[in-house]
């Protein structure tokens, strides 16, 4: 059951942990707010990132959403990532708890002139 929903990034704390040969490895803690849609709640993500002199090169993230999905309370964990040559970040739901136990599906994050949004294609028994 796919749907697309916008969200707001409410916190971005980034640091570098390795920088040599013009390649920077960093991490960021990111929080997001989801409202006015099928997802209502917040998420917290840890990102590992690679940057080069030309700009961002890639990232991977583990993110936990906590709140409601179609009125069911719980949480779920997504793993997603992308490289700089991709227009979207693709991932999967890897765990779920509460009334969302058994949730499976895929996620796609996009950030462009339409703003940040998540497309979630899921199944929940």
Secondary structure by P-SEA (a helix, b strand, c coil): cbbbbbbbbcbbbbbbccccccbbbbbbbbbbbbccccccbbbbbbbbbcccccccccccbbbbbcccccccccbbbbbccccccccbbbbbbcccccccccccbbbbbbbccccbbbbbbcccc
